[in-house]
Amino acid sequence: MSTLDAERTDLPDADDLHTHSVGTTVKQYTETLLILASFLSFAAMTAGWWGKWHYLLDLASQLRVQATIVLLVSGLILWLLGRKRVGGASLLFGGGLCLSMLPYYWPTDPVTGKTYRLMTANVLTRNTNKAAVLKWIAETDPDFVVLQETNAAWTSAMERGLHDQYPYRRLMPRDDNFGIAMFSKHRWSKCDVVSFSMETMLPSLVAEFSLPNGEPLRLIATHPLPPMRHSTWSDRNRAFLGIADHAKRYGSQRMIVAGDLNCTPWSYWFRRLLKQSGLRDASLGQGLQSTWNPTSLPLPGMMIDHVLVGAEIKVADRVVGPGIGSDHRPVIVDFR
């Protein structure tokens, strides 16, 4: 074999060059997509800090869980691909967001003694699976049931199905996704229909109880507008202000607010509601659980269905139930 032939055998063949080129291109595209995803997540969280001022900025703040997942996964992959600077930055920012969620996992003192159970669920007006809701209520046996998006068909079915177990009920059916209903095993002294925003006059329910253990309870069932444009965002925020004013007027120590608030805990307006009302999120110490996912895809949803409790109310447990045919899942809270 000549020297020239020997040199030729050392050259990479065309297939090797093609494979190397494809591998390099895939790696570059992967890095670019991951960097873009990290940047968009960072931008959304940064924009959310100014959610007080515009509904789009507020909507960005709602995506904290999703942004955290993207930043941690993208950062880890970028780090492993050798992009340590940008990967490290993504991991650092994602880790900071994780720390902001720590209060939801910090253990709370155990609750002893007699507890009561509350269920809240947005049943979705067009949902026809009323049997699933009745089945879940029968299985969990709550003392109080709060339902949103109840039209005439829903209130009729729930009244028939819950008639024997829940003698106290107030039904406000509507066909515009803002009907509301409350069922109780315990006698209330009154259950009023109120509107926390004078602009839209959407109905909320306020019931006053003297519980069997002698403790008073003021239970508010509410469902403000979704903040999908400036006008509905402003009205939701006005409703939050109305709830806070109500809490100041009547005292929030033995108060519970339950319903689809169309807001995650990361919103400026949610934090403002808690601060002004003196209420706290019943999820603290119970973990973060998605309650709303408008798709059937296995993606992390949003925590927009809430139970807020006053200072004298102790939360023993909070769980999110299974699918009931709605885009929302029910929330169960045990309290004392």
ZIHUKA-V940600 format. One record per pair of residues at least 24 apart in sequence whose C-alpha atoms are under 10 Angstrom apart, sorted by the first residue. I is the first residue (numbers start at 1). J is the second residue. Records with the same first field share a line. If there is no record, write none. Layout:
# ZIHUKA-V940600
I=J ; J
This chain:
# ZIHUKA-V940600
27=81
28=81
30=74 ; 77 ; 78 ; 81
31=74 ; 77 ; 78 ; 81 ; 82 ; 83 ; 87
32=78
33=74
34=70 ; 71 ; 73 ; 74 ; 75 ; 77 ; 78 ; 86 ; 87 ; 90
35=71 ; 74 ; 75 ; 78 ; 83 ; 86 ; 87 ; 90
36=74
37=67 ; 70 ; 71 ; 74 ; 75 ; 90
38=67 ; 68 ; 69 ; 70 ; 71 ; 72 ; 73 ; 74 ; 75 ; 86 ; 87 ; 89 ; 90 ; 91 ; 93 ; 94
39=67 ; 70 ; 71 ; 86 ; 90
40=67 ; 70 ; 71
41=66 ; 67 ; 68 ; 69 ; 70 ; 71 ; 90 ; 93 ; 94
42=67 ; 68 ; 70 ; 71 ; 90 ; 93 ; 94
43=67
45=93 ; 97 ; 266
48=266 ; 267 ; 268
49=266 ; 267 ; 268
50=267 ; 268
51=266 ; 267 ; 268 ; 269
52=237 ; 267 ; 268 ; 269 ; 272
53=268
54=229 ; 230 ; 233 ; 234
55=227 ; 228 ; 229 ; 230 ; 231 ; 232 ; 233 ; 234
56=227 ; 228 ; 229 ; 230 ; 233
57=267
58=227 ; 233 ; 263 ; 264 ; 266 ; 267 ; 268 ; 269
59=227 ; 228 ; 229 ; 233 ; 263 ; 264 ; 266 ; 267
60=266 ; 267
61=263 ; 264 ; 265 ; 266 ; 267 ; 268
62=262 ; 263 ; 264 ; 265 ; 266 ; 267 ; 268 ; 302 ; 303 ; 304
63=264 ; 266 ; 267 ; 300 ; 301 ; 302 ; 303
64=94 ; 97 ; 98 ; 100 ; 101 ; 264 ; 265 ; 266 ; 267 ; 302
65=94 ; 97 ; 98 ; 101 ; 266 ; 288 ; 290 ; 300 ; 301 ; 302 ; 303
66=299 ; 300 ; 301 ; 302
67=93 ; 94 ; 97
68=93 ; 94 ; 95 ; 96 ; 97 ; 98
69=94 ; 95 ; 97 ; 98 ; 300
70=94
71=95 ; 97
72=97 ; 98
100=266
101=265 ; 266 ; 284 ; 287 ; 288
102=284 ; 285 ; 287 ; 288
103=283 ; 284 ; 285 ; 286 ; 287 ; 288
104=281 ; 282 ; 283 ; 284 ; 285 ; 286 ; 287 ; 288 ; 289
105=283 ; 284 ; 285 ; 286 ; 287 ; 288
106=284 ; 285 ; 286 ; 287
107=284 ; 285 ; 286 ; 287
108=284 ; 285 ; 286 ; 314 ; 315 ; 316
109=285 ; 314 ; 315 ; 316
110=314 ; 315 ; 316 ; 317
111=314 ; 315 ; 316 ; 317 ; 334 ; 335 ; 336
112=314 ; 316 ; 335 ; 336
113=316 ; 335 ; 336
114=212 ; 213 ; 334 ; 335 ; 336
115=143 ; 213 ; 314 ; 315 ; 316 ; 317 ; 333 ; 334 ; 335 ; 336
116=142 ; 143 ; 144 ; 211 ; 315 ; 316 ; 333 ; 334 ; 335 ; 336
117=141 ; 142 ; 143 ; 144 ; 145 ; 315 ; 316 ; 317 ; 318 ; 332 ; 333 ; 334 ; 335 ; 336
118=142 ; 143 ; 144 ; 145 ; 146 ; 184 ; 219 ; 256 ; 258 ; 307 ; 318 ; 331 ; 332 ; 333 ; 334 ; 335
119=143 ; 144 ; 145 ; 146 ; 147 ; 182 ; 183 ; 258 ; 259 ; 307 ; 318 ; 319 ; 320 ; 321 ; 330 ; 331 ; 332 ; 333 ; 334
120=144 ; 145 ; 146 ; 147 ; 148 ; 182 ; 221 ; 258 ; 259 ; 260 ; 305 ; 306 ; 307 ; 320 ; 329 ; 330 ; 331 ; 332 ; 333
121=145 ; 146 ; 147 ; 148 ; 149 ; 258 ; 259 ; 260 ; 291 ; 305 ; 306 ; 320 ; 321 ; 324 ; 326 ; 328 ; 329 ; 330 ; 331 ; 332
122=146 ; 147 ; 148 ; 149 ; 150 ; 177 ; 178 ; 179 ; 180 ; 223 ; 259 ; 260 ; 291 ; 292 ; 305 ; 324 ; 326 ; 327 ; 328 ; 329 ; 330 ; 331
123=147 ; 148 ; 149 ; 150 ; 154 ; 177 ; 324 ; 325 ; 326 ; 327 ; 328 ; 329 ; 330
124=148 ; 149 ; 150 ; 151 ; 154 ; 177 ; 178 ; 324 ; 325 ; 326 ; 327 ; 328
125=149 ; 150 ; 151 ; 152 ; 153 ; 154 ; 174 ; 175 ; 176 ; 177 ; 178 ; 179 ; 326
126=150 ; 151 ; 153 ; 154 ; 175 ; 177 ; 325 ; 326
127=154 ; 324 ; 325 ; 326 ; 327
128=153 ; 154 ; 324 ; 325 ; 326
129=154 ; 324 ; 325 ; 326
130=154 ; 157 ; 158 ; 161 ; 324 ; 325 ; 326
131=157 ; 158 ; 161 ; 324 ; 325
132=322 ; 323 ; 324 ; 325 ; 326
133=158 ; 161 ; 322 ; 323 ; 324 ; 325 ; 326 ; 330
134=158 ; 161 ; 162 ; 324
135=161 ; 324
136=321 ; 322 ; 323 ; 324 ; 330
137=161 ; 162 ; 330 ; 332
138=162 ; 165
140=321 ; 332
141=165 ; 185
142=166 ; 183 ; 184 ; 185 ; 332 ; 333 ; 334
143=183 ; 184 ; 185 ; 186 ; 334
144=168 ; 169 ; 182 ; 183 ; 184 ; 185 ; 186 ; 219 ; 332
145=169 ; 181 ; 182 ; 183 ; 184 ; 185 ; 221 ; 258 ; 332
146=170 ; 180 ; 181 ; 182 ; 183 ; 184 ; 205 ; 219 ; 220 ; 221 ; 222 ; 258 ; 259 ; 330 ; 331
147=171 ; 179 ; 180 ; 181 ; 182 ; 183 ; 221 ; 222 ; 223 ; 258 ; 259 ; 260 ; 330
148=172 ; 173 ; 174 ; 177 ; 178 ; 179 ; 180 ; 181 ; 182 ; 204 ; 221 ; 222 ; 223 ; 259 ; 260
149=173 ; 174 ; 175 ; 176 ; 177 ; 178 ; 179 ; 180 ; 181 ; 223 ; 260
150=174 ; 175 ; 176 ; 177 ; 178 ; 179 ; 180 ; 181
151=175 ; 176 ; 177 ; 178 ; 179 ; 180 ; 181
152=179
154=179 ; 180 ; 181
155=179 ; 180 ; 181 ; 182
158=183
159=183
170=205 ; 206 ; 207
171=205
172=203 ; 204 ; 205
173=203
174=202 ; 203
177=223 ; 225
178=202 ; 203 ; 204 ; 222 ; 223 ; 224 ; 225
179=203 ; 204 ; 222 ; 223
180=204 ; 205 ; 221 ; 222 ; 223 ; 259
181=205 ; 221 ; 222
182=206 ; 207 ; 219 ; 220 ; 221
184=209
186=210 ; 211 ; 212
187=211 ; 212
188=217 ; 218 ; 219
191=218 ; 219 ; 220
192=220
193=220 ; 221
194=220 ; 221 ; 222
195=222 ; 224 ; 239 ; 242 ; 243
196=222 ; 223 ; 224 ; 235 ; 236 ; 237 ; 238 ; 239 ; 240 ; 241 ; 242 ; 243 ; 244 ; 245 ; 246
197=224 ; 234 ; 235 ; 236 ; 237 ; 238 ; 239 ; 240 ; 241 ; 242 ; 243
198=235 ; 238 ; 239 ; 242
199=234 ; 235 ; 238 ; 239
200=224 ; 225 ; 232 ; 235 ; 236 ; 239
201=235 ; 239
202=239
204=259
205=257
206=256 ; 257
208=255
213=336
215=254 ; 336
216=253 ; 254 ; 255
217=252 ; 253 ; 254 ; 255 ; 256 ; 310 ; 313
218=247 ; 250 ; 251 ; 252 ; 253 ; 254 ; 255 ; 256 ; 257 ; 310
219=254 ; 255 ; 256 ; 257 ; 258 ; 309
220=255 ; 256 ; 257 ; 258 ; 259 ; 307 ; 308
221=256 ; 257 ; 258 ; 259 ; 260 ; 307
222=257 ; 258 ; 259 ; 260 ; 261
223=258 ; 259 ; 260 ; 261 ; 262 ; 305
224=259 ; 260 ; 261 ; 262 ; 263
225=260 ; 261 ; 262 ; 263
226=260 ; 261 ; 262 ; 263
227=262 ; 263
228=262
233=262
236=261 ; 262 ; 263 ; 269
237=263 ; 269 ; 270 ; 272 ; 273
238=269
239=273
240=269 ; 270 ; 272 ; 273 ; 274 ; 276 ; 277
241=269 ; 272 ; 273 ; 276 ; 277
242=273 ; 277
243=273 ; 274 ; 276 ; 277
244=272 ; 273 ; 274 ; 275 ; 276 ; 277 ; 278 ; 279
245=273 ; 276 ; 277
246=277
247=276 ; 277 ; 278 ; 279 ; 310
248=276 ; 277 ; 278
249=277
251=277 ; 278 ; 279 ; 310
252=277 ; 278 ; 279 ; 280 ; 309 ; 310 ; 311 ; 312 ; 313
253=277 ; 278 ; 279 ; 309 ; 310 ; 311 ; 312 ; 313
254=279 ; 309 ; 310 ; 311 ; 312 ; 313 ; 314 ; 336
255=279 ; 308 ; 309 ; 310 ; 311 ; 312 ; 313
256=280 ; 282 ; 307 ; 308 ; 309 ; 310 ; 313
257=281 ; 306 ; 307 ; 308 ; 309 ; 310
258=305 ; 306 ; 307 ; 308 ; 309 ; 331 ; 333
259=304 ; 305 ; 306 ; 307 ; 308 ; 330 ; 331
260=291 ; 292 ; 303 ; 304 ; 305 ; 306 ; 307 ; 328
261=303 ; 304 ; 305 ; 306 ; 307
262=292 ; 302 ; 303 ; 304 ; 305 ; 306
263=302 ; 303 ; 304 ; 305 ; 306
264=290 ; 302 ; 303 ; 304 ; 305 ; 306
265=302 ; 303 ; 304 ; 306
266=303
274=308 ; 309 ; 310
277=308 ; 309 ; 310
278=308 ; 309 ; 310 ; 311
279=307 ; 308 ; 309 ; 310 ; 311 ; 312 ; 313
280=307 ; 308 ; 309 ; 310 ; 311 ; 313
281=306 ; 307 ; 308 ; 309 ; 310 ; 315
282=306 ; 307 ; 308 ; 309 ; 310 ; 313 ; 314 ; 315 ; 316 ; 317 ; 318 ; 333 ; 334 ; 335
283=307 ; 308 ; 309 ; 315 ; 317 ; 318 ; 319 ; 333
284=315 ; 318
285=315 ; 316 ; 317 ; 318
286=315 ; 316 ; 317 ; 318 ; 319
287=318 ; 319
288=318 ; 319 ; 320
289=318 ; 319 ; 320 ; 321 ; 329 ; 331
290=320 ; 328 ; 329 ; 331
291=320 ; 321 ; 322 ; 323 ; 327 ; 328 ; 329 ; 330 ; 331
292=326 ; 327 ; 328 ; 329 ; 330
293=326 ; 327 ; 328 ; 329
294=326 ; 327 ; 328
295=327
296=327
301=327 ; 328
302=328
303=328 ; 329
304=328
305=329 ; 330 ; 331
306=330 ; 331 ; 332 ; 333
307=331 ; 332 ; 333
309=335
312=336
